[in-house]
């Protein structure tokens, strides 16, 4: 007989398997993400702080399937903050170097994982666009971090 215990503390799933016939206790875990739609307009920095206090961080996407899991009202077609940003002080090169964009939660560059830039993006318009918005179709656009938007 095998016993299963599923525990979900915070954002990690743990599955414990116990076989009383002698093979002992085994476990495995994997990180799951929960996405929360917040319809309070905030700047990127304030949205990031809100998410870190109330949840974990702004949304990070590793694949298009992550985006498809968003629970967004179908009537909302606006752009929303996600956890991708660029720090101009750390630029090694200028121009469309996607390697300088980092996920807020992990610090990983977008070049090491999934990205979905709109055509012609990122464009660093007037050297002021260092935070990223996502549209209802999943496309990304860089924008001024001081703009107040809803967020995930």
C-alpha positions in Angstrom: 0.0 0.0 0.0 1.3 3.5 -0.9 0.2 6.7 0.9 0.3 10.1 -0.8 0.5 13.4 1.1 0.3 16.6 -0.9 1.4 19.8 0.8 1.4 23.3 -0.8 3.1 25.7 1.5 3.6 29.1 -0.1 4.4 28.5 -3.8 6.0 25.0 -3.7 4.2 21.7 -4.1 5.6 18.8 -2.1 4.5 15.2 -2.7 5.5 12.6 -0.1 5.2 8.9 -0.9 5.3 6.4 1.9 5.4 2.7 1.4 5.0 0.9 4.8 6.4 -2.4 3.3 9.9 -1.1 3.7 10.9 1.2 0.9 10.6 4.3 3.2 9.6 7.8 2.5 10.3 9.6 -0.8 9.5 13.2 -1.8 9.7 15.4 -4.8 8.9 19.0 -5.2 8.5 21.6 -7.9 7.7 25.3 -8.0 4.3 26.4 -9.1 3.4 29.9 -10.0 0.2 31.6 -9.0 -0.8 34.8 -10.9 -2.9 37.4 -9.3 -4.6 40.2 -11.4 -4.4 43.5 -9.5 -6.7 46.2 -10.9 -5.1 49.0 -8.9 -3.1 51.3 -11.2 0.5 51.7 -9.9 3.9 52.5 -11.2 6.2 49.6 -11.8 8.1 50.1 -8.6 5.0 50.4 -6.5 3.4 47.4 -8.2 6.6 45.4 -7.5 6.5 46.4 -3.8 2.8 45.6 -3.6 3.4 42.1 -5.0 6.4 41.4 -2.8 4.4 42.3 0.3 1.1 40.6 -0.7 2.3 37.7 -2.9 5.8 37.0 -4.2 6.7 39.3 -7.0 5.5 40.6 -10.3 4.7 37.9 -12.9 7.6 36.0 -14.5 7.1 33.9 -17.7 9.2 31.0 -18.8 6.9 30.0 -21.6 3.7 30.9 -23.5 1.9 28.3 -21.3 2.7 30.5 -18.3 1.0 33.4 -20.0 -2.0 31.2 -20.9 -2.6 30.5 -17.1 -3.3 34.2 -16.4 -6.7 34.8 -14.9 -7.4 38.1 -16.6 -10.9 39.5 -17.0 -11.9 39.1 -20.7 -13.1 42.7 -20.9 -9.6 44.0 -19.9 -7.6 44.6 -23.0 -5.2 47.1 -21.4 -1.4 46.7 -21.0 -0.3 45.3 -17.6 3.0 45.4 -15.7 5.0 42.1 -15.6 8.2 41.6 -13.7 10.6 42.3 -16.5 12.8 45.4 -16.3 16.1 46.9 -17.3 18.6 48.8 -15.2 20.3 51.4 -17.5 23.1 51.7 -15.0 24.1 48.1 -15.7 24.0 48.3 -19.5 27.1 46.8 -21.1 26.0 48.0 -24.5 23.4 50.3 -25.9 20.6 49.4 -28.3 18.4 46.4 -28.5 20.4 44.1 -26.3 17.7 41.8 -24.8 20.3 40.3 -22.5 20.0 43.3 -20.2 16.3 42.7 -19.4 15.9 40.9 -16.1 13.1 39.2 -14.3 12.3 40.9 -11.0 11.8 37.7 -9.0 14.9 35.8 -10.2 17.3 38.3 -11.7 17.6 36.0 -14.8 17.9 37.7 -18.1 15.1 37.4 -20.6 17.7 36.0 -23.1 18.1 32.8 -21.0 14.4 32.0 -21.2 11.1 32.9 -22.9 10.4 36.3 -24.4 7.6 37.7 -26.6 8.4 41.2 -27.7 6.0 43.1 -30.0 7.5 43.9 -33.4 10.1 46.7 -33.0 10.3 46.2 -29.3 12.1 46.9 -27.0 12.9 50.3 -28.4 14.0 52.2 -25.3 12.0 55.2 -26.5 13.7 58.5 -25.4 15.9 56.3 -23.1 13.0 56.3 -20.7 11.4 52.8 -21.3 13.0 50.3 -18.9 10.0 48.4 -17.6 7.8 45.9 -19.5 4.0 45.7 -20.1 2.1 42.7 -21.5 -0.9 43.0 -23.7 -3.9 40.7 -23.7 -2.4 38.8 -26.7 0.8 38.1 -24.7 3.0 40.6 -26.6 5.5 42.7 -24.6 6.4 46.3 -24.9 8.8 48.5 -23.0 7.4 51.5 -21.2 8.2 54.2 -18.7 8.3 52.7 -15.2 6.5 55.8 -13.9 3.3 55.0 -15.8 0.4 53.8 -13.6 -1.0 50.5 -14.9 -2.7 47.4 -13.6 -0.4 44.4 -13.1 0.1 40.7 -12.5 
